[in-house]
Amino acid sequence: MTLRYHTPLTADEQLAAGLPAPWPFAIADRVRWGELDQLGHVNNAAYMVWFETARIRYFEEWGVTGPAAPHVTVIRRGEIDWLAEMRGEPDYVVAIRCTELRRTSFTLDCELWSEGACTARFRCVIVLIAADRAGKAPLPPELRRRFIEVDGAAEG
């Protein structure tokens, strides 16, 4: 299968890429030579770039950010669990969804899949800040509704 890079994948494309079940949002890309260390492993720093790239695309698609948004987003906390090494230059898929909501923040879970295996997981807490930087901003009702209905997020 040939994956479409940097474009949201359909449920069928996600399944064909080796994910056991489709996620609300996923994008594909390919490991580049410059992301490898001297032993041919993917450098740990590359994972964060991949997760951030997926997060930004997800935010654009879901309308979390943009020029008209009444807020900006910041990562309060993030953690990566490396589950399996990646070698060479394979295709990969980053899947992402919102799993928990609070008044001014939400939690995102991401998984990185390559060659039929989940190789890493990333979890981060995103806080909304008012556009004028005056303090935290509440999660807009339409975004809250979308996270619950599409992503299956729980109120925390």
MARKOL-130933 format. One line per field, with one value per residue (C-alpha): residue in three letters; residue number from 1; x, y, z. Coordinates in pm, 1 decimal, always signed. Example, Ala and Ser with C-alpha at 12.3 -4.5 7.8 and 13.67 -1.06 7.14 Angstrom:
% residues 2
code = [ala,ser]
pos = [1,2]
east = [+1230.0,+1367.0]
north = [-450.0,-106.0]
up = [+780.0,+714.0]
% end
This chain:
% residues 156
code = [met,thr,leu,arg,tyr,his,thr,pro,leu,thr,ala,asp,glu,gln,leu,ala,ala,gly,leu,pro,ala,pro,trp,pro,phe,ala,ile,ala,asp,arg,val,arg,trp,gly,glu,leu,asp,gln,leu,gly,his,val,asn,asn,ala,ala,tyr,met,val,trp,phe,glu,thr,ala,arg,ile,arg,tyr,phe,glu,glu,trp,gly,val,thr,gly,pro,ala,ala,pro,his,val,thr,val,ile,arg,arg,gly,glu,ile,asp,trp,leu,ala,glu,met,arg,gly,glu,pro,asp,tyr,val,val,ala,ile,arg,cys,thr,glu,leu,arg,arg,thr,ser,phe,thr,leu,asp,cys,glu,leu,trp,ser,glu,gly,ala,cys,thr,ala,arg,phe,arg,cys,val,ile,val,leu,ile,ala,ala,asp,arg,ala,gly,lys,ala,pro,leu,pro,pro,glu,leu,arg,arg,arg,phe,ile,glu,val,asp,gly,ala,ala,glu,gly]
pos = [1,2,3,4,5,6,7,8,9,10,11,12,13,14,15,16,17,18,19,20,21,22,23,24,25,26,27,28,29,30,31,32,33,34,35,36,37,38,39,40,41,42,43,44,45,46,47,48,49,50,51,52,53,54,55,56,57,58,59,60,61,62,63,64,65,66,67,68,69,70,71,72,73,74,75,76,77,78,79,80,81,82,83,84,85,86,87,88,89,90,91,92,93,94,95,96,97,98,99,100,101,102,103,104,105,106,107,108,109,110,111,112,113,114,115,116,117,118,119,120,121,122,123,124,125,126,127,128,129,130,131,132,133,134,135,136,137,138,139,140,141,142,143,144,145,146,147,148,149,150,151,152,153,154,155,156]
east = [+0.0,+117.2,+39.2,-61.2,+176.6,+73.4,-295.7,-553.5,-594.5,-930.0,-1030.5,-953.8,-609.9,-532.7,-630.0,-426.7,-126.2,-142.1,-340.8,-569.4,-858.7,-905.6,-850.2,-1039.2,-726.6,-407.1,-139.8,+145.6,+500.9,+833.0,+1149.2,+1418.8,+1790.5,+1865.7,+1644.0,+1869.5,+2159.5,+2495.3,+2357.0,+2064.4,+1804.6,+1557.7,+1691.3,+1469.6,+1435.0,+1261.7,+963.5,+875.5,+889.2,+655.3,+410.2,+414.6,+358.2,+54.4,-74.5,-55.4,-235.5,-499.6,-548.6,-584.5,-836.8,-1037.7,-1035.2,-846.2,-608.8,-618.3,-632.3,-993.1,-941.8,-1012.7,-719.1,-372.7,-256.6,+45.8,+169.8,+174.4,+315.2,+417.9,+566.3,+681.4,+697.7,+927.8,+797.4,+1007.0,+1302.9,+1264.2,+1541.0,+1594.8,+1348.2,+1002.3,+663.8,+489.6,+147.8,+81.9,-270.5,-410.6,-723.7,-845.7,-910.4,-994.5,-1143.1,-1128.9,-1248.9,-936.9,-731.0,-747.3,-535.3,-420.8,-307.4,-95.5,+45.1,+315.5,+270.0,+523.8,+536.7,+237.3,+368.3,+306.2,+657.4,+585.3,+311.3,+287.7,+52.1,+28.3,-184.7,-280.0,-387.7,-585.1,-460.2,-664.7,-552.9,-449.4,-238.9,-437.7,-486.0,-640.3,-934.0,-1228.1,-1262.0,-1523.8,-1850.0,-1828.1,-1475.3,-1575.9,-1868.3,-1645.3,-1386.6,-1662.7,-1861.3,-1578.3,-1280.2,-1470.4,-1314.2,-1432.2,-1504.0,-1234.9]
north = [+0.0,+350.4,+593.0,+953.7,+1170.7,+1477.6,+1428.7,+1287.1,+914.0,+742.7,+458.8,+207.8,+358.9,+338.5,-28.9,-104.0,+66.5,-178.1,+4.6,-243.6,+5.9,+346.6,+665.9,+994.6,+1147.6,+1002.4,+1115.3,+929.5,+1015.2,+843.7,+835.9,+1049.0,+971.9,+1277.5,+1134.8,+829.8,+796.3,+639.9,+290.5,+330.8,+378.3,+663.8,+934.7,+987.7,+1359.3,+1276.3,+1125.1,+1455.6,+1633.4,+1371.0,+1394.0,+1774.8,+1771.6,+1546.7,+1761.0,+2078.8,+1914.6,+1777.5,+2124.9,+2275.3,+2011.0,+2029.0,+2410.2,+2425.6,+2693.0,+2955.6,+3330.6,+3355.5,+3142.7,+3328.6,+3146.5,+3005.4,+2662.9,+2561.3,+2219.3,+2204.5,+1854.7,+1580.8,+1235.3,+973.9,+599.1,+427.6,+76.1,-59.9,+57.5,+187.9,+130.1,+244.9,+465.3,+303.5,+468.9,+550.1,+669.9,+901.6,+863.7,+1121.5,+1184.9,+1383.6,+1157.1,+1392.1,+1740.3,+1994.9,+2354.9,+2514.7,+2211.9,+1875.8,+1563.1,+1419.7,+1061.5,+977.0,+653.3,+600.4,+293.2,+150.3,-183.6,-314.1,-226.5,+55.4,+190.4,+487.5,+665.6,+1034.5,+1191.0,+1563.8,+1813.7,+2122.0,+2443.9,+2717.7,+3072.2,+3381.5,+3539.5,+3855.0,+3631.9,+3759.2,+3409.7,+3072.5,+3046.5,+2804.3,+2530.9,+2652.9,+2451.5,+2345.5,+2212.0,+2035.9,+1874.7,+1759.7,+1607.9,+1413.0,+1305.5,+1236.2,+1148.5,+988.0,+1220.2,+1202.6,+1497.5,+1508.6]
up = [+0.0,-77.8,+202.2,+142.4,+344.6,+547.4,+469.3,+712.5,+649.8,+611.4,+843.0,+565.2,+506.1,+877.5,+888.5,+575.9,+739.8,+1031.3,+1297.0,+1476.4,+1475.4,+1314.9,+1513.5,+1465.1,+1310.2,+1165.4,+921.7,+755.5,+663.8,+605.4,+814.9,+655.3,+648.5,+865.3,+1143.3,+1185.9,+1428.1,+1342.5,+1413.7,+1174.6,+1451.6,+1448.5,+1679.3,+1984.5,+1905.9,+1575.6,+1757.8,+1923.4,+1587.2,+1438.9,+1729.0,+1711.4,+1335.6,+1382.5,+1670.0,+1462.3,+1165.8,+1404.8,+1555.0,+1207.1,+1098.2,+1421.8,+1435.1,+1764.6,+1634.8,+1365.0,+1314.3,+1437.1,+1749.7,+2076.3,+2236.0,+2182.4,+2293.8,+2499.5,+2604.2,+2982.0,+3001.2,+2760.6,+2789.9,+2540.3,+2592.0,+2341.7,+2280.8,+1993.5,+1790.6,+1439.2,+1184.8,+831.8,+648.9,+679.3,+648.8,+974.6,+1090.6,+1383.7,+1525.5,+1766.1,+1972.1,+2269.3,+2568.1,+2855.5,+2892.5,+3169.8,+3177.8,+3023.7,+2920.1,+2750.1,+2715.0,+2383.3,+2329.2,+2025.2,+1891.0,+1631.3,+1411.5,+1168.8,+992.9,+1188.5,+1535.7,+1779.4,+1832.5,+2062.3,+2255.3,+2341.6,+2593.2,+2649.6,+2835.9,+2635.4,+2807.3,+2634.0,+2693.4,+2605.4,+2277.8,+2467.0,+2699.9,+3000.4,+3143.8,+3077.5,+2837.9,+2861.1,+2602.7,+2349.3,+2359.9,+1992.4,+2041.6,+2364.0,+2180.4,+1892.6,+2128.6,+2305.2,+1997.8,+1751.1,+1971.3,+2259.1,+2518.5,+2878.2,+3104.9,+3372.8]
% end
